[in-house]
């Protein structure tokens, strides 16, 4: 798409630290939202994701190109 892209997979990278790149995706949507540049894109692997809050700082495209995702807001009491 030509946009700067950040990747998310609830299972995380196979090895090493998550960087948001396709070979080392972030494990959570919140980290991706914090790192994606304005007018960028977040590609999410199918799965269930929990977030504390949904804060989008600017225009960003969020895609789940390969299937269904579920995003649930967890309460402050949850671990």
Biopython code that builds the backbone (N, CA, C, O; Angstrom):
import numpy as np
from Bio.PDB.StructureBuilder import StructureBuilder

atoms = [
    (1, "UNK", "N", (0.820, -1.204, 0.000)),
    (1, "UNK", "CA", (0.000, 0.000, 0.000)),
    (1, "UNK", "C", (0.853, 1.254, 0.000)),
    (1, "UNK", "O", (0.327, 2.345, -0.222)),
    (2, "UNK", "N", (2.188, 1.135, 0.248)),
    (2, "UNK", "CA", (3.058, 2.293, 0.268)),
    (2, "UNK", "C", (3.046, 3.038, 1.585)),
    (2, "UNK", "O", (3.827, 3.972, 1.763)),
    (3, "UNK", "N", (2.192, 2.661, 2.503)),
    (3, "UNK", "CA", (2.131, 3.315, 3.810)),
    (3, "UNK", "C", (3.141, 2.668, 4.756)),
    (3, "UNK", "O", (3.430, 1.478, 4.635)),
    (4, "UNK", "N", (3.681, 3.453, 5.702)),
    (4, "UNK", "CA", (4.494, 2.819, 6.743)),
    (4, "UNK", "C", (3.599, 1.845, 7.517)),
    (4, "UNK", "O", (2.511, 2.221, 7.954)),
    (5, "UNK", "N", (4.045, 0.610, 7.688)),
    (5, "UNK", "CA", (3.186, -0.426, 8.267)),
    (5, "UNK", "C", (3.810, -1.039, 9.510)),
    (5, "UNK", "O", (5.007, -1.319, 9.556)),
    (6, "UNK", "N", (2.965, -1.240, 10.518)),
    (6, "UNK", "CA", (3.330, -1.917, 11.753)),
    (6, "UNK", "C", (2.493, -3.195, 11.806)),
    (6, "UNK", "O", (1.324, -3.193, 11.421)),
    (7, "UNK", "N", (3.094, -4.285, 12.285)),
    (7, "UNK", "CA", (2.420, -5.583, 12.312)),
    (7, "UNK", "C", (2.168, -6.032, 13.749)),
    (7, "UNK", "O", (2.966, -5.775, 14.651)),
    (8, "UNK", "N", (1.018, -6.722, 13.938)),
    (8, "UNK", "CA", (0.622, -7.205, 15.260)),
    (8, "UNK", "C", (0.211, -8.669, 15.147)),
    (8, "UNK", "O", (-0.550, -9.046, 14.255)),
    (9, "UNK", "N", (0.723, -9.485, 16.061)),
    (9, "UNK", "CA", (0.347, -10.898, 16.156)),
    (9, "UNK", "C", (0.335, -11.251, 17.637)),
    (9, "UNK", "O", (1.360, -11.149, 18.312)),
    (10, "UNK", "N", (-0.818, -11.665, 18.141)),
    (10, "UNK", "CA", (-0.959, -11.965, 19.569)),
    (10, "UNK", "C", (0.081, -12.984, 20.042)),
    (10, "UNK", "O", (0.417, -13.009, 21.226)),
    (11, "UNK", "N", (0.586, -13.813, 19.153)),
    (11, "UNK", "CA", (1.607, -14.800, 19.513)),
    (11, "UNK", "C", (3.014, -14.216, 19.486)),
    (11, "UNK", "O", (3.956, -14.839, 19.976)),
    (12, "UNK", "N", (3.159, -13.022, 18.916)),
    (12, "UNK", "CA", (4.454, -12.356, 18.886)),
    (12, "UNK", "C", (5.415, -12.981, 17.899)),
    (12, "UNK", "O", (5.037, -13.871, 17.136)),
    (13, "UNK", "N", (6.665, -12.518, 17.909)),
    (13, "UNK", "CA", (7.661, -13.055, 16.978)),
    (13, "UNK", "C", (8.090, -14.470, 17.377)),
    (13, "UNK", "O", (7.967, -14.862, 18.538)),
    (14, "UNK", "N", (8.589, -15.220, 16.409)),
    (14, "UNK", "CA", (9.103, -16.564, 16.678)),
    (14, "UNK", "C", (10.321, -16.512, 17.596)),
    (14, "UNK", "O", (10.523, -17.402, 18.422)),
    (15, "UNK", "N", (11.129, -15.470, 17.446)),
    (15, "UNK", "CA", (12.304, -15.308, 18.305)),
    (15, "UNK", "C", (12.669, -13.822, 18.344)),
    (15, "UNK", "O", (12.303, -13.052, 17.457)),
    (16, "UNK", "N", (13.390, -13.447, 19.384)),
    (16, "UNK", "CA", (13.818, -12.059, 19.519)),
    (16, "UNK", "C", (12.722, -11.154, 20.058)),
    (16, "UNK", "O", (11.624, -11.597, 20.394)),
    (17, "UNK", "N", (13.053, -9.894, 20.129)),
    (17, "UNK", "CA", (12.132, -8.892, 20.646)),
    (17, "UNK", "C", (11.189, -8.399, 19.559)),
    (17, "UNK", "O", (11.590, -8.274, 18.402)),
    (18, "UNK", "N", (9.927, -8.116, 19.922)),
    (18, "UNK", "CA", (8.998, -7.559, 18.943)),
    (18, "UNK", "C", (9.386, -6.127, 18.570)),
    (18, "UNK", "O", (9.663, -5.300, 19.438)),
    (19, "UNK", "N", (9.400, -5.854, 17.276)),
    (19, "UNK", "CA", (9.754, -4.524, 16.773)),
    (19, "UNK", "C", (8.621, -3.877, 15.986)),
    (19, "UNK", "O", (8.676, -2.687, 15.673)),
    (20, "UNK", "N", (7.583, -4.669, 15.663)),
    (20, "UNK", "CA", (6.504, -4.165, 14.821)),
    (20, "UNK", "C", (6.718, -4.441, 13.346)),
    (20, "UNK", "O", (5.840, -4.174, 12.525)),
    (21, "UNK", "N", (7.884, -4.974, 13.006)),
    (21, "UNK", "CA", (8.138, -5.352, 11.611)),
    (21, "UNK", "C", (7.472, -6.691, 11.333)),
    (21, "UNK", "O", (7.102, -7.398, 12.270)),
    (22, "UNK", "N", (7.315, -7.051, 10.078)),
    (22, "UNK", "CA", (6.602, -8.272, 9.721)),
    (22, "UNK", "C", (7.246, -9.519, 10.329)),
    (22, "UNK", "O", (6.539, -10.455, 10.704)),
    (23, "UNK", "N", (8.576, -9.544, 10.431)),
    (23, "UNK", "CA", (9.250, -10.722, 10.980)),
    (23, "UNK", "C", (9.301, -10.720, 12.512)),
    (23, "UNK", "O", (9.683, -11.724, 13.113)),
    (24, "UNK", "N", (8.924, -9.614, 13.146)),
    (24, "UNK", "CA", (8.929, -9.506, 14.612)),
    (24, "UNK", "C", (7.763, -8.617, 15.064)),
    (24, "UNK", "O", (7.983, -7.531, 15.598)),
    (25, "UNK", "N", (6.528, -9.077, 14.850)),
    (25, "UNK", "CA", (5.358, -8.243, 15.146)),
    (25, "UNK", "C", (5.192, -7.973, 16.642)),
    (25, "UNK", "O", (5.631, -8.750, 17.489)),
    (26, "UNK", "N", (4.541, -6.839, 16.936)),
    (26, "UNK", "CA", (4.163, -6.569, 18.320)),
    (26, "UNK", "C", (3.124, -7.598, 18.748)),
    (26, "UNK", "O", (2.398, -8.141, 17.916)),
    (27, "UNK", "N", (3.059, -7.862, 20.050)),
    (27, "UNK", "CA", (2.067, -8.798, 20.573)),
    (27, "UNK", "C", (0.743, -8.114, 20.894)),
    (27, "UNK", "O", (-0.291, -8.774, 20.991)),
    (28, "UNK", "N", (0.772, -6.794, 21.058)),
    (28, "UNK", "CA", (-0.466, -6.115, 21.450)),
    (28, "UNK", "C", (-0.731, -4.882, 20.594)),
    (28, "UNK", "O", (0.182, -4.238, 20.078)),
    (29, "UNK", "N", (-1.998, -4.587, 20.470)),
    (29, "UNK", "CA", (-2.469, -3.483, 19.636)),
    (29, "UNK", "C", (-2.060, -2.134, 20.206)),
    (29, "UNK", "O", (-1.764, -1.211, 19.447)),
    (30, "UNK", "N", (-2.037, -2.003, 21.525)),
    (30, "UNK", "CA", (-1.665, -0.724, 22.136)),
    (30, "UNK", "C", (-0.252, -0.291, 21.746)),
    (30, "UNK", "O", (-0.024, 0.880, 21.441)),
    (31, "UNK", "N", (0.680, -1.215, 21.756)),
    (31, "UNK", "CA", (2.059, -0.880, 21.375)),
    (31, "UNK", "C", (2.109, -0.459, 19.909)),
    (31, "UNK", "O", (2.815, 0.484, 19.552)),
    (32, "UNK", "N", (1.362, -1.158, 19.066)),
    (32, "UNK", "CA", (1.320, -0.806, 17.643)),
    (32, "UNK", "C", (0.742, 0.592, 17.450)),
    (32, "UNK", "O", (1.258, 1.370, 16.648)),
    (33, "UNK", "N", (-0.324, 0.917, 18.176)),
    (33, "UNK", "CA", (-0.928, 2.247, 18.064)),
    (33, "UNK", "C", (0.039, 3.336, 18.517)),
    (33, "UNK", "O", (0.028, 4.441, 17.975)),
    (34, "UNK", "N", (0.870, 3.030, 19.504)),
    (34, "UNK", "CA", (1.848, 4.008, 19.992)),
    (34, "UNK", "C", (2.991, 4.210, 18.999)),
    (34, "UNK", "O", (3.588, 5.285, 18.960)),
    (35, "UNK", "N", (3.300, 3.200, 18.203)),
    (35, "UNK", "CA", (4.457, 3.251, 17.304)),
    (35, "UNK", "C", (4.133, 3.582, 15.851)),
    (35, "UNK", "O", (5.008, 4.043, 15.118)),
    (36, "UNK", "N", (2.893, 3.356, 15.421)),
    (36, "UNK", "CA", (2.568, 3.592, 14.010)),
    (36, "UNK", "C", (2.636, 5.095, 13.704)),
    (36, "UNK", "O", (2.098, 5.902, 14.463)),
    (37, "UNK", "N", (3.282, 5.473, 12.617)),
    (37, "UNK", "CA", (3.334, 6.897, 12.272)),
    (37, "UNK", "C", (1.994, 7.383, 11.722)),
    (37, "UNK", "O", (1.160, 6.589, 11.287)),
    (38, "UNK", "N", (1.808, 8.690, 11.750)),
    (38, "UNK", "CA", (0.601, 9.287, 11.175)),
    (38, "UNK", "C", (0.472, 8.853, 9.719)),
    (38, "UNK", "O", (1.459, 8.818, 8.983)),
    (39, "UNK", "N", (-0.744, 8.527, 9.312)),
    (39, "UNK", "CA", (-1.068, 8.025, 7.972)),
    (39, "UNK", "C", (-0.483, 6.639, 7.706)),
    (39, "UNK", "O", (-0.448, 6.185, 6.562)),
    (40, "UNK", "N", (-0.028, 5.972, 8.761)),
    (40, "UNK", "CA", (0.499, 4.621, 8.628)),
    (40, "UNK", "C", (-0.612, 3.585, 8.676)),
    (40, "UNK", "O", (-1.799, 3.910, 8.654)),
    (41, "UNK", "N", (-0.192, 2.335, 8.742)),
    (41, "UNK", "CA", (-1.132, 1.219, 8.710)),
    (41, "UNK", "C", (-0.714, 0.183, 9.745)),
    (41, "UNK", "O", (0.475, -0.050, 9.965)),
    (42, "UNK", "N", (-1.710, -0.435, 10.375)),
    (42, "UNK", "CA", (-1.475, -1.553, 11.279)),
    (42, "UNK", "C", (-2.137, -2.772, 10.663)),
    (42, "UNK", "O", (-3.339, -2.763, 10.399)),
    (43, "UNK", "N", (-1.358, -3.821, 10.433)),
    (43, "UNK", "CA", (-1.893, -5.101, 9.953)),
    (43, "UNK", "C", (-1.910, -6.063, 11.132)),
    (43, "UNK", "O", (-0.894, -6.268, 11.797)),
    (44, "UNK", "N", (-3.085, -6.654, 11.386)),
    (44, "UNK", "CA", (-3.275, -7.506, 12.554)),
    (44, "UNK", "C", (-3.572, -8.935, 12.125)),
    (44, "UNK", "O", (-4.439, -9.173, 11.284)),
    (45, "UNK", "N", (-2.842, -9.888, 12.714)),
    (45, "UNK", "CA", (-3.083, -11.314, 12.486)),
    (45, "UNK", "C", (-4.356, -11.699, 13.253)),
    (45, "UNK", "O", (-4.584, -11.178, 14.345)),
    (46, "UNK", "N", (-5.189, -12.595, 12.711)),
    (46, "UNK", "CA", (-6.406, -13.006, 13.418)),
    (46, "UNK", "C", (-6.106, -13.472, 14.846)),
    (46, "UNK", "O", (-5.089, -14.114, 15.108)),
    (47, "UNK", "N", (-7.015, -13.131, 15.755)),
    (47, "UNK", "CA", (-6.863, -13.539, 17.148)),
    (47, "UNK", "C", (-7.671, -12.653, 18.063)),
    (47, "UNK", "O", (-8.403, -11.774, 17.609)),
    (48, "UNK", "N", (-7.536, -12.887, 19.359)),
    (48, "UNK", "CA", (-8.219, -12.108, 20.392)),
    (48, "UNK", "C", (-7.202, -11.190, 21.060)),
    (48, "UNK", "O", (-6.151, -11.640, 21.518)),
    (49, "UNK", "N", (-7.524, -9.907, 21.110)),
    (49, "UNK", "CA", (-6.628, -8.901, 21.666)),
    (49, "UNK", "C", (-7.334, -8.162, 22.793)),
    (49, "UNK", "O", (-8.511, -7.823, 22.671)),
    (50, "UNK", "N", (-6.626, -7.908, 23.887)),
    (50, "UNK", "CA", (-7.157, -7.143, 25.008)),
    (50, "UNK", "C", (-6.377, -5.835, 25.093)),
    (50, "UNK", "O", (-5.155, -5.820, 24.953)),
    (51, "UNK", "N", (-7.093, -4.746, 25.324)),
    (51, "UNK", "CA", (-6.459, -3.432, 25.449)),
    (51, "UNK", "C", (-6.992, -2.734, 26.691)),
    (51, "UNK", "O", (-8.097, -3.026, 27.148)),
    (52, "UNK", "N", (-6.206, -1.811, 27.235)),
    (52, "UNK", "CA", (-6.672, -0.992, 28.358)),
    (52, "UNK", "C", (-7.508, 0.170, 27.842)),
    (52, "UNK", "O", (-8.538, 0.516, 28.420)),
    (53, "UNK", "N", (-7.051, 0.763, 26.754)),
    (53, "UNK", "CA", (-7.785, 1.874, 26.150)),
    (53, "UNK", "C", (-7.391, 1.965, 24.683)),
    (53, "UNK", "O", (-6.317, 1.515, 24.283)),
    (54, "UNK", "N", (-8.257, 2.539, 23.909)),
    (54, "UNK", "CA", (-8.005, 2.690, 22.477)),
    (54, "UNK", "C", (-7.697, 4.156, 22.212)),
    (54, "UNK", "O", (-8.602, 4.988, 22.142)),
    (55, "UNK", "N", (-6.405, 4.467, 22.066)),
    (55, "UNK", "CA", (-5.972, 5.843, 21.828)),
    (55, "UNK", "C", (-5.335, 5.917, 20.451)),
    (55, "UNK", "O", (-4.261, 5.362, 20.216)),
    (56, "UNK", "N", (-6.004, 6.602, 19.555)),
    (56, "UNK", "CA", (-5.482, 6.788, 18.202)),
    (56, "UNK", "C", (-5.113, 8.256, 18.076)),
    (56, "UNK", "O", (-5.976, 9.127, 18.183)),
    (57, "UNK", "N", (-3.822, 8.538, 17.846)),
    (57, "UNK", "CA", (-3.304, 9.907, 17.872)),
    (57, "UNK", "C", (-3.480, 10.670, 16.575)),
    (57, "UNK", "O", (-3.375, 11.897, 16.570)),
    (58, "UNK", "N", (-3.738, 9.995, 15.496)),
    (58, "UNK", "CA", (-3.864, 10.664, 14.209)),
    (58, "UNK", "C", (-4.420, 9.695, 13.198)),
    (58, "UNK", "O", (-4.800, 8.579, 13.551)),
    (59, "UNK", "N", (-4.476, 10.108, 11.928)),
    (59, "UNK", "CA", (-5.013, 9.216, 10.906)),
    (59, "UNK", "C", (-4.167, 7.951, 10.777)),
    (59, "UNK", "O", (-2.950, 8.020, 10.607)),
    (60, "UNK", "N", (-4.817, 6.813, 10.859)),
    (60, "UNK", "CA", (-4.150, 5.520, 10.733)),
    (60, "UNK", "C", (-5.166, 4.510, 10.188)),
    (60, "UNK", "O", (-6.357, 4.580, 10.491)),
    (61, "UNK", "N", (-4.679, 3.594, 9.398)),
    (61, "UNK", "CA", (-5.531, 2.536, 8.846)),
    (61, "UNK", "C", (-5.243, 1.253, 9.622)),
    (61, "UNK", "O", (-4.085, 0.856, 9.753)),
    (62, "UNK", "N", (-6.294, 0.601, 10.140)),
    (62, "UNK", "CA", (-6.151, -0.654, 10.871)),
    (62, "UNK", "C", (-6.806, -1.748, 10.045)),
    (62, "UNK", "O", (-7.990, -1.665, 9.716)),
    (63, "UNK", "N", (-6.020, -2.789, 9.706)),
    (63, "UNK", "CA", (-6.515, -3.870, 8.840)),
    (63, "UNK", "C", (-6.293, -5.231, 9.481)),
    (63, "UNK", "O", (-5.312, -5.458, 10.190)),
    (64, "UNK", "N", (-7.230, -6.126, 9.211)),
    (64, "UNK", "CA", (-7.076, -7.544, 9.548)),
    (64, "UNK", "C", (-7.260, -8.291, 8.232)),
    (64, "UNK", "O", (-8.335, -8.833, 7.974)),
    (65, "UNK", "N", (-6.215, -8.326, 7.390)),
    (65, "UNK", "CA", (-6.370, -8.831, 6.029)),
    (65, "UNK", "C", (-6.578, -10.334, 5.915)),
    (65, "UNK", "O", (-6.959, -10.819, 4.849)),
    (66, "UNK", "N", (-6.337, -11.085, 6.994)),
    (66, "UNK", "CA", (-6.395, -12.541, 6.870)),
    (66, "UNK", "C", (-7.481, -13.197, 7.701)),
    (66, "UNK", "O", (-7.513, -14.425, 7.780)),
    (67, "UNK", "N", (-8.366, -12.445, 8.319)),
    (67, "UNK", "CA", (-9.426, -13.075, 9.107)),
    (67, "UNK", "C", (-9.922, -12.186, 10.224)),
    (67, "UNK", "O", (-9.652, -10.985, 10.256)),
    (68, "UNK", "N", (-10.648, -12.790, 11.132)),
    (68, "UNK", "CA", (-11.364, -12.084, 12.189)),
    (68, "UNK", "C", (-10.458, -11.778, 13.384)),
    (68, "UNK", "O", (-9.628, -12.592, 13.789)),
    (69, "UNK", "N", (-10.650, -10.572, 13.933)),
    (69, "UNK", "CA", (-9.995, -10.226, 15.192)),
    (69, "UNK", "C", (-11.074, -9.802, 16.174)),
    (69, "UNK", "O", (-12.139, -9.329, 15.778)),
    (70, "UNK", "N", (-10.791, -9.974, 17.446)),
    (70, "UNK", "CA", (-11.660, -9.497, 18.513)),
    (70, "UNK", "C", (-10.816, -8.603, 19.401)),
    (70, "UNK", "O", (-9.731, -8.988, 19.837)),
    (71, "UNK", "N", (-11.327, -7.392, 19.670)),
    (71, "UNK", "CA", (-10.629, -6.464, 20.551)),
    (71, "UNK", "C", (-11.542, -6.192, 21.733)),
    (71, "UNK", "O", (-12.670, -5.728, 21.564)),
    (72, "UNK", "N", (-11.050, -6.484, 22.933)),
    (72, "UNK", "CA", (-11.826, -6.269, 24.156)),
    (72, "UNK", "C", (-11.079, -5.296, 25.045)),
    (72, "UNK", "O", (-9.860, -5.377, 25.193)),
    (73, "UNK", "N", (-11.832, -4.367, 25.641)),
    (73, "UNK", "CA", (-11.239, -3.434, 26.592)),
    (73, "UNK", "C", (-11.249, -4.109, 27.953)),
    (73, "UNK", "O", (-12.301, -4.509, 28.451)),
    (74, "UNK", "N", (-10.065, -4.233, 28.552)),
    (74, "UNK", "CA", (-9.983, -4.852, 29.876)),
    (74, "UNK", "C", (-10.073, -3.771, 30.943)),
    (74, "UNK", "O", (-9.586, -2.656, 30.755)),
    (75, "UNK", "N", (-10.695, -4.111, 32.056)),
    (75, "UNK", "CA", (-10.850, -3.148, 33.142)),
    (75, "UNK", "C", (-9.526, -2.985, 33.878)),
    (75, "UNK", "O", (-8.612, -3.794, 33.720)),
    (76, "UNK", "N", (-9.434, -1.938, 34.678)),
    (76, "UNK", "CA", (-8.219, -1.685, 35.451)),
    (76, "UNK", "C", (-7.966, -2.765, 36.492)),
    (76, "UNK", "O", (-6.828, -2.954, 36.920)),
    (77, "UNK", "N", (-9.013, -3.478, 36.907)),
    (77, "UNK", "CA", (-8.864, -4.520, 37.909)),
    (77, "UNK", "C", (-8.261, -5.787, 37.330)),
    (77, "UNK", "O", (-7.740, -6.611, 38.083)),
    (78, "UNK", "N", (-8.314, -5.969, 36.028)),
    (78, "UNK", "CA", (-7.807, -7.195, 35.415)),
    (78, "UNK", "C", (-6.288, -7.174, 35.366)),
    (78, "UNK", "O", (-5.687, -6.117, 35.176)),
    (79, "UNK", "N", (-5.661, -8.340, 35.537)),
    (79, "UNK", "CA", (-4.190, -8.378, 35.445)),
    (79, "UNK", "C", (-3.718, -8.179, 34.029)),
    (79, "UNK", "O", (-2.514, -8.182, 33.773)),
]
sb = StructureBuilder()
sb.init_structure("model")
sb.init_model(0)
sb.init_chain("A")
sb.init_seg("    ")
for serial, (resi, resn, name, xyz) in enumerate(atoms, 1):
    if name == "N":
        sb.init_residue(resn, " ", resi, " ")
    sb.init_atom(name, np.array(xyz, "f"), 0.0, 1.0, " ", f" {name:<3s}", serial, name[0])
structure = sb.get_structure()
